[in-house]
């Protein structure tokens, strides 16, 4: 019964990086890349908002 419980608990745990590999470094790199992409999207949104607010409205 304890083996079934452990197997079920392992299904819901996030994967642990392997000890003998660079998996932990890779996870850190991916986290930093995601953060950089989020910041870049926010900067692009801000720039578009500034551009929209400074351009004169075109009326037809």
Secondary structure, DSSP 8 states (H G I E B T S, - for coil): -HHHHHHHHHHHS-----TTSSHHHHHHHHHHHHHHHHHHHHHHHHHHHHHHHHS-----
